[in-house]
């Protein structure tokens, strides 16, 4: 009996791997949702990217419907979506940036060059459009991790009570806006 089991074990493992990979062929990576849908934005107290003396908390953001857009100057897709996000801001949509520092580690990289980052951000936003009311700096990625962010860009739709209604992975463009965000925004209008 043991020899028969040993003989078919590689076949069973192969079948298991094939089924697993077959499911992945039909999965849409943009449909991966955070476990935070229906929950409040995690508590945070993080600095403003451009102002040393300013900090932002989750409590300060309550009272308004807003988009929390995770982005970075290193991200080409983020650059591509800035123009459309700027048009949304011009239509009255409140957009808050959560700047995602890609690969900084204080133990290995030494002191963080905040001025260089501010210059990069200012140059990119001047060139491509600035949709943000302000930008929160998440240097240690604590809020990004709490939100379940896997990269940039990612956007969260948050209601007046601080509840996350939608999490979108990828850029915001007219098609995505019409299909996902616009219906929820209409429901949230008074």
C-alpha positions as CSV (number, residue, x, y, z in Angstrom):
1,X,0.0,0.0,0.0
2,X,2.8,2.5,0.9
3,X,4.5,1.8,-2.4
4,X,1.4,2.6,-4.4
5,X,0.9,5.8,-2.4
6,X,4.6,6.8,-3.0
7,X,4.2,6.0,-6.7
8,X,1.2,8.2,-7.2
9,X,2.3,11.1,-4.8
10,X,4.1,13.0,-7.6
11,X,1.0,12.7,-9.8
12,X,-1.2,14.1,-7.1
13,X,1.2,17.0,-6.4
14,X,1.3,17.7,-10.1
15,X,-2.5,17.7,-10.4
16,X,-2.7,20.0,-7.3
17,X,-0.3,22.5,-8.9
18,X,-2.1,22.4,-12.2
19,X,-5.4,23.2,-10.6
20,X,-3.8,26.0,-8.6
21,X,-2.2,27.6,-11.6
22,X,-5.3,27.1,-13.8
23,X,-7.4,29.2,-11.3
24,X,-4.8,32.0,-11.6
25,X,-5.3,32.2,-15.3
26,X,-8.8,33.6,-14.8
27,X,-8.1,35.8,-11.7
28,X,-8.2,39.5,-12.2
29,X,-5.5,41.1,-10.1
30,X,-7.3,44.4,-10.1
31,X,-10.3,42.8,-8.4
32,X,-8.2,41.9,-5.3
33,X,-9.9,43.8,-2.5
34,X,-8.7,44.8,0.9
35,X,-10.2,43.3,4.0
36,X,-10.9,46.9,5.1
37,X,-14.0,47.5,2.9
38,X,-16.7,48.6,5.4
39,X,-14.2,49.4,8.1
40,X,-12.8,52.7,9.1
41,X,-9.5,54.0,7.9
42,X,-6.9,52.8,10.4
43,X,-5.8,55.2,13.1
44,X,-2.7,57.2,12.1
45,X,-0.7,60.3,12.9
46,X,1.7,61.0,10.0
47,X,3.5,64.1,8.7
48,X,2.6,66.3,5.8
49,X,5.0,65.7,2.9
50,X,5.6,69.3,2.2
51,X,5.3,71.0,5.6
52,X,7.6,70.0,8.5
53,X,5.3,71.4,11.2
54,X,2.1,69.8,9.9
55,X,0.8,66.3,10.9
56,X,-2.4,64.6,9.7
57,X,-4.6,62.1,11.6
58,X,-7.5,59.9,10.6
59,X,-9.8,62.0,12.8
60,X,-9.0,65.2,10.9
61,X,-10.2,63.6,7.7
62,X,-13.6,62.7,8.9
63,X,-16.5,64.9,7.8
64,X,-15.7,64.8,4.1
65,X,-16.0,62.2,1.3
66,X,-12.5,61.8,-0.2
67,X,-10.2,59.6,-2.3
68,X,-7.0,58.5,-0.6
69,X,-4.6,57.9,-3.5
70,X,-1.4,55.9,-2.8
71,X,1.3,57.1,-5.2
72,X,5.0,57.9,-5.7
73,X,7.2,59.8,-8.2
74,X,8.9,56.5,-9.0
75,X,5.7,55.0,-10.3
76,X,5.0,55.5,-14.1
77,X,1.3,54.5,-13.7
78,X,0.9,57.2,-11.0
79,X,2.3,59.8,-13.4
80,X,-0.2,58.6,-16.1
81,X,-3.2,59.1,-13.7
82,X,-2.3,62.5,-12.4
83,X,-4.0,64.3,-15.3
84,X,-7.3,62.6,-14.8
85,X,-7.1,62.9,-11.1
86,X,-6.5,66.7,-11.5
87,X,-9.7,66.9,-13.7
88,X,-11.6,65.1,-10.9
89,X,-10.3,67.7,-8.3
90,X,-11.4,70.5,-10.6
91,X,-14.9,68.9,-10.5
92,X,-14.9,69.1,-6.7
93,X,-13.6,65.7,-5.7
94,X,-11.4,65.8,-2.7
95,X,-8.2,63.8,-3.2
96,X,-5.6,63.2,-0.5
97,X,-2.2,61.8,-1.5
98,X,-0.6,59.1,0.5
99,X,3.0,59.2,-0.6
100,X,4.5,55.7,-0.8
101,X,8.2,55.7,-0.3
102,X,9.3,52.7,-2.4
103,X,12.4,51.3,-0.8
104,X,13.8,53.3,2.1
105,X,15.3,51.5,5.1
106,X,17.0,53.7,7.7
107,X,19.3,50.8,8.8
108,X,20.8,50.5,5.3
109,X,20.1,53.8,3.5
110,X,21.3,56.3,6.1
111,X,19.5,59.6,6.6
112,X,16.4,60.3,4.5
113,X,16.8,63.2,2.1
114,X,13.5,65.0,2.6
115,X,14.4,68.0,0.4
116,X,15.2,65.8,-2.5
117,X,11.9,64.0,-2.2
118,X,10.0,67.3,-2.0
119,X,11.8,68.6,-5.1
120,X,10.9,65.4,-7.0
121,X,7.3,65.7,-5.9
122,X,7.0,69.4,-6.7
123,X,8.6,68.9,-10.1
124,X,6.3,66.0,-11.0
125,X,3.1,67.7,-9.9
126,X,4.1,70.9,-11.7
127,X,4.6,69.0,-14.9
128,X,1.7,66.5,-14.8
129,X,-1.0,68.2,-12.6
130,X,-1.6,68.4,-8.9
131,X,-4.8,66.7,-7.9
132,X,-4.0,66.6,-4.1
133,X,-5.4,68.7,-1.3
134,X,-2.3,67.7,0.5
135,X,0.1,64.7,0.7
136,X,0.7,62.5,3.7
137,X,4.2,61.0,4.0
138,X,4.1,57.4,5.1
139,X,7.9,56.8,5.3
140,X,7.7,53.6,7.3
141,X,4.6,52.4,5.3
142,X,2.7,51.9,8.5
143,X,-0.6,53.2,7.1
144,X,-0.1,51.6,3.8
145,X,0.4,48.2,5.5
146,X,-2.6,48.7,7.7
147,X,-4.7,49.5,4.6
148,X,-3.4,46.4,2.8
149,X,-1.6,48.3,0.1
150,X,0.5,46.2,-2.2
151,X,2.0,49.0,-4.3
152,X,1.1,52.1,-6.2
153,X,-1.2,53.4,-7.4
154,X,-4.1,52.3,-5.2
155,X,-7.1,54.4,-4.4
156,X,-9.6,54.2,-1.5
157,X,-13.0,55.9,-1.5
158,X,-13.7,57.0,2.1
159,X,-17.1,58.3,3.3
160,X,-17.7,61.2,5.8
161,X,-17.5,58.8,8.7
162,X,-14.1,57.5,7.7
163,X,-15.4,54.2,6.4
164,X,-13.7,52.7,3.4
165,X,-16.2,52.0,0.7
166,X,-14.0,51.0,-2.2
167,X,-10.4,49.9,-2.8
168,X,-9.1,50.1,-6.4
169,X,-5.7,48.7,-7.4
170,X,-4.3,50.4,-10.5
171,X,-4.8,53.8,-12.2
172,X,-7.9,55.9,-12.1
173,X,-9.1,56.7,-15.6
174,X,-12.4,57.6,-17.1
175,X,-13.5,54.0,-17.6
176,X,-12.6,53.0,-14.0
177,X,-14.2,56.1,-12.7
178,X,-17.5,55.5,-14.5
179,X,-17.6,51.8,-13.6
180,X,-16.5,51.8,-10.0
181,X,-16.4,55.2,-8.4
182,X,-19.1,57.4,-10.0
183,X,-22.0,55.1,-8.9
184,X,-20.8,55.3,-5.2
185,X,-20.2,59.0,-5.4
186,X,-23.7,59.6,-6.6
187,X,-25.1,57.6,-3.6
188,X,-23.0,59.8,-1.3
189,X,-24.3,63.1,-2.6
190,X,-26.8,64.8,-0.3
